[in-house]
Amino acid sequence: MASEVTLRIVRKIADVTQRDWDALVGDESPFLKWDWLDSLEQTGCVNESTGWLPHHLVAERGHQVIAVCPLYLKLHSMGEFVFDYEWADAAHRLGIQYYPKLLVGVPFTPVTGARFLTIAGPERKGLIRLMGQALVKIAGDNKISSVHVNFCLADEQRALEEVGFLPRVGLQFHWQNRGFASFEDYRASFRSDRCNKIKRERREIASQGISIRAVQAGELTSSHVRTMFRLYKGHVDTLYYGRQYLTREFFDTVLRRFAQHLCLIFAERDGRIIAGTFNVRGDHVLYGRYWGAFEERPFLHFNVCYYSAIEHCIRSGWSRFEAGAGGSFKQLRGLDPEPTASMHFVVDEKLAQAVARYLKQERDLVREKRARLLDASQIKRPTNQP
């Protein structure tokens, strides 16, 4: 197969046609679609000044595009959500220049999905291996320290491990729809103390005269989206570690090009929006991404970000809600820990050995942590489970 396939790097996604790219996305995460990735490039979210330089890898057979991967030359480690700052420090101590590095993933988006978009069928594994080997060679030939493939699928993990990549495991909190007919049905799935607390938190919001609603697809207007940008920016600006990754132009652009995948949830009081979340919906999945509030009110965050999103999923018949990175407090709202995977290749052998030792220890700790968290789950266990 390798002799039949040619590989090339493109410096912008527009150098691949939308038809060719999206034909390989299939029913994968909407964040992998050409419109989303191109919107990031066109609106100044990813470029040299932000430290994300597009270098997308394209595999072709003849004139047919048979595989692609979203690839970036990174000048720092921000906006990735798989943290390697300690590796960068170790490289510095060894006299190794850690940046730039290569990253396969979706900018600012800790959502699992295919990182090597390929034609379906038995060739997929070989194409992943081929592109993984190409990334290793590109790094070695260009004195790039490392290659990172973040939030990838299990088949990609297996194929990349065969060509020398090191596996890393993380945790995220996801809500699973267990056939709930209503929000009350979902609330009843909790242990009694937490069930009552959720009822009180919902009642408190109603007592303040606050209503919450989802606005999506054809209902969305430029006013909705610009309000959401103000909420997003205002929240980022309040955090000492906050970084504004997205521009106002990006919000305007995705309204025009990506509205069918957008779901904004707003809290309103006296006819005025006081808080909101920016969510993206895929095929039966809702992805929570950004939050902001113009007013601080008790329980507002939990109701807008989690309860209302889950209620919307139940009404829509969607199977899963992914609330993004971090936050074990999410487990109190019925989101339980799910493993995520990333793969890493470090060019320098000495640094690679140190990273391998670190990752082995980390994987053991993550498995233990997940087991503890599941034991502490607020969801009642079925009677046939221990």
N, C-alpha and C positions, 0 to 999 in steps of 0.2 A: 504493500500500500504506500509506503513512504516514497518510493520512486515515482509514483503517480501523482503525488500531492505536492503542491508548491505553497510556501508560506511567505507572507509579506506583512509588514507593519504599516498601518495607516495612522496619520497624525490627527485625524478627526473622523468621527463616525460617519459624517456625510460622504466620505470617500467609499463607503459601502452603501448600496441602495437600501432604502427602507424595506423594500420587498424581500431582498435577499436576507437581511438581518432578521426581520420578524418571522420569516418562514422557519428559522431555526429556533425561535423562542417557544413556539407552540403554546402550551397552556402553563408555561412557567410563570414566575413572579412578574407582575407588571413593571417592576423597576428595571427589568432587563430589556424592555421594549425600546426600539430605536427612538421614539418620540421623547421618552423620559431622558435617555442619555444625551441625545442631541440638544434637548432643552438646557441641560446643565452646561453644555459647552457654549451654546449660543448666547447665554445670559451671563457669562462671566463667573460662573460658580466653579468651573474647573478650567484652569489655564496655568501658565507659568507663575503668575503673580499670586495665585492661591496655593501653589505647590502641588497641583495635580496636572500632569502633562499627559494627555491622551496618547497612547501608543498601541492601539488595538491590533490584536493578532488575527490574521485572516488566513484560512486554509482553503485552497481552491484545487479542483481537478478540472483541467481545461478551463472553460469559462464559467464553471459552476462553483459557487461558494458553498463549501460543505461543512465548514466549522468556523466559528469566531469566538473570541473571548474579549470582554471589556478589560483593557490593560492600561495601567497608568504608571508613569515614572514619577515616584513620590520624592519630594524634597524634605519631608518631615513625616511624622506618624499621626497627624491629627485627622479626625473624621473617619477613622477606620473601625473603631470599637473592638479591635483585637489588639491588645496593648503590648507593645514590644519596646517600651522605653528602657527597661532594664537591659535588654539585648544591645540597644544602642550604646548604653553606658559601658557595658562589657567590651564592646567593640572598640570604644574610645580608649579604654585602658590597655587594650592589646595593640593599639596603634593602627586600627583598621578604620577606614572611612565608611561609616554605615549608610550615609545618605549620599547620593540617591539610591533608592531601592525600587524594585518592581512589585506592583500590587495588581492582582486580578480580583476584581470585585466591583461593587456599585458604590460610588462615592456617598459618604454620610449615611449609609443605609445598612443597619445590622439585620438583614433579612436573609435567611437561607434560601438558596436557589441554585440552579445550574450556573457554573462559572465558565464551562466550556460548552457552548451551544453548538450542537452537531446534528448532522442528519441522523435520523432514527435507524436503529438496526444494529447488526453485529459489528459494524465498523466503529461504533462510538468509543469503545474502550481503546482501540488502537489510535484513534484520533486524539483522545485525551493524553495518552502516553506520548504521542508525537509532539503535541503542542507543549507538554510539560518539559520534554527534553529540549525543545527549541528555546523555551524560556531560560532554562539552565545555561545553555550555550550562549544566549544573548547576554546574560549576566556575566559569565566568565570572560567573554570576548571584550566586554565594555567596562570591565572593572567595577561592576555593580555588585554590592555586597550580598544581596539576597533577593529571593522571590517569595511572595506571600500570596496565597489563594484563600480568601476569607469567606466564611459562611457557605461552604461548598456542600455538594451532595455526597452520599455514601459511595456511589460508584466512582466519583472523581477522587475521593480520598483513597480508595483501593488502588486505582490506576497510578496515581501520583506517588504513592508509597513505593510502588514497584520501581520507580525511577529515581528514588533517593530523597523524596520529600519527607519531612517529619510531621507527624500528626499532632494537632493541639485540640483539646476539648474545652468548651465553655458551657455556660448555662444561660438560658433565657426563660422568661415566664410567659406561658401561653395558656389561653382559655380554650377548652374543648367543648363543643356542643354535644352533650350526651342525650340528644333527643328532647331537649326542653321545649315545652309547648308555650311557655310564657316566662316573664321575669320572675314571677312568684314561684313557678316550678323550679327555676334555677336557685332562687334564694332558699327554697326548702331542702336543697341538696347539701347545705352547710350544717355543721354541728350547731346545736341549738343556741349557744351563746353568740356565735358569729352571725347566725341567722337573724337574731334580734337586733344586733348592732347595725347590720345593713339596713334593716327596716327603719331604725332611728335616723341613720344618716340620710336616707332618702326622704324621710318625713321632714327633717330639718330644712332641707333645700326647699321643699314645697311651702313650708311655713314662712320662708323669707320672700315668697312671691316670685320665686325663680322657676322658669320653665326651660326645658332642654329639648332641643329638636335636632334631627339630622337633616342636612341639606346636601343633595347630591345631583350629579349629572345635569339634566336639563333645567333644574331649579336654580343652579348656581349662577351668580352674577359677578361682575367685576367688583362690585361693592363688597360682596361676601369675601372674595379672595383677598382684596386689599385690607379688609379688616383683619383677616386671618394673618396676613403678613405683619401687621402692626402688633398683634398678639404674640406672634412668634418672636419678633425682634425685641419686644419689650421684655419677654421672659429671658431671652438670652442675655440681654443687657444687665439683668439683675444678678446673674451668676458670676462669681469670681473666675470660674473655669469656663464660662460660656463663650462660644465662638459662633459668629453668624456665618454659616456656610452658604445660605441661600439668599439671593437678591430679590428685590421687589419684582424685577423683570421676569425672574423665573416663575413666580406665582402667577403673573399675568399670562405668561406663555403656556403654562400647563393648563390654565383654564381654557385656552383656545384649542390646545392640541391633545389634552389628556382628560378632559372633563368626565368622560364615561367611567374613569377609574377613581374619581375623587369623591370623598364623603367627608364633609365638614360638619362637626357637631358643635352647636352653639348653645350657651346658656344666656337667657335673656331675662331682664327685669325691667318693668315699666316700659316695654317696647324697645329696650336698648340692649345690645350685645355686651355682656360683661366678661365672657370667657369663651374659649373655643379650642377645639383640637382639629388638626389636619390629619386626615386618614386617607389611605389608599386602599382600594378594594380590588382583589383579584377574583379568581374563580372560586367562590364560596369561602373566601378568606378576607378578613379585614386587618389591615396593618396600621397600628397607631404610630404616628411619627412626631408631631409637634403640638405643643400646648402653650397657652398663654392666658393671662387674666388681667383685666383692667382694674378689678377689685379683689381684695382678699376677703373670702367668706368661708366660714367653717364647712368642711366636707365638700366644697365646690370641686376641688381637683378630682377627688375619688368619683364623684357622681358624673362629671363630664368625661373624664378620661377612661373610666372603666365600666361603671354600671350602665351608663347610657350606650356606650359602644357595644357592650354585651347584649343589652336589650335590643339594640338595632340588629345585631347578628341573629338573635332568636327570631325576631319578626321576619327577617329576610330569609331564614332557613340556611344561614351560612354555618360552616362547620368549625371555624377556628378564628380566634382573635389573638394576634401577636402584638404585644404592647411595647416592643422595642427592648433596648438593652437595659440591664441593671435593675435595681429596686426589688429587694426581697419582700418589701411591704406589699407588693402586688399579690403575693400568695394569700394575704388576708382577704383579697377580693375574688378568690377562686381561680387564680392563675397559678399553675404548678410548674416546677422546673423541667425544662426539656433540654437535652444536650445539643450543642452546636459544634461544628467541626471547621477547622481551618488547616491548611497545609503550608509548610515552610521549607525552603531550601536555602541554606547558608553556604556561601562559596568557600570561605576560609575554613579549613578543616579543624583547626583548634577551636574556633568559635562555634562551629557546628557541633562538636563533641560536647561543649559546655551547654549549648541550647538543648541538645538531645537529653542530657541528664536532667536538666530543669523541667523539660516537658514530661518526662516519665514521672517525676515526683508530682508535678501539677495534675496530671491525669488521675493519679491515685487520690489526691485530695479532692478533686472535683467529683469523682464517683462517691466518695464518702459524704461530701457535702450534699449531693443530690439525695442520697439515701436518708440523711437526717431531715432534709426539707420535706421529703415525701412522707416521712413518719409524722411530721408536724402539720400536714395538710389540713386545711379547714373544711375540706370536702369529706362528707361521710363516706366510709368505705362500704361497698356492696357486702351483703351478709355472707357471700361465698368467698370473700377474701380474708386472709388472716389479719 
